[in-house]
Amino acid sequence: MNLISFLILGLIAGWLAGTIMKGRGAGMLVNLILGVIGAYLGGFLFSLFGLSAHGFIGSLITATIGAVVLLFLINVLKKA
């Protein structure tokens, strides 16, 4: 996937993660950045469990799951 597509995918995933974690997001801009980072995390988590996703929708699901996990971890660390 080229860089522009990856960034767009990450931005959409960050927005979705912020929506899913309603009330627990870190603000629109931070959620978008976390989506890009979450795309990497989602890919790592999927490979850890032997899963793979193909196509745009599969990549979007992977990135969104990574971003949700990342937002969750950030919220846990904020409370500590």
C-alpha angles and dihedrals in degrees: 000000000000122000098255092052090047092052093047090049091050092049092052091046091051091052091048092048091051089051093047092047091047110183091013100072123114098229130289099280094044091046089054092051090046088054091060092047090042090058089064092044092048091052090050093048093047092050090047090059094040094250128135134190127206133199130012096301093049091049091047091052091048093049093045092052090049092049092048090051090048093049090048092051092047091051091050091051092047090056094049 
